[in-house]
Amino acid sequence: MIERYLRRVLVLSSPYRLVEIEREGPRRRESCCQARYFNLVDGRKNLVAGFDAWMAGDSFFGYFRYSPRGDLVERRTFPIDSWQF
């Protein structure tokens, strides 16, 4: 579900695609959010951006966008009830 929301807000065109990545880190306590991590790559598999995308129940969806160097570029949050899927 998170990937579907992320694809919807990014409006990706060819040759760009999202690739889900595994991300290791310290185990967190129980959370009300689900998170998934993605890289946006071009047709030559060059990294264009990284995304930490998350959902808080059925209420909110959001993401953090990072440059290929790892700098935070953008963060956005959307109420899910405003989306037509």
Residue, then its C-alpha position, 0 to 999 in steps of 0.5 A: m500500500i505504501e508503494r502505491y501511494l508513493r508512486r501516485v504522488l511522484v507520478l513517475s515516467s519511464p525510464y525511472r522506477l522505484v526499487e524497494i530496499e532493505r534498511e537495517g537499523p536499531r530495532r524500534r519500539e512498537s510503532c503506530c507507523q509502517a515504513r518502507y524504503f525505496n530508491l528511485v533509479d534511472g534506466r541505467k540504474n543510477l541512483v536519483a533519490g532515496f525515499d523513506a515512506w510511511m503510513a500512520g494507520d489509515s490516517f496519513f501517508g508521508y515521505f522523506r526524499y533524499s539526494p543521492r548523497g543522502d541529504l534531506v531534500e523534501r518531506r511531505t505528509f498527506p491525509i489519506d482520506s483526501w486521496q482517490f485510489 
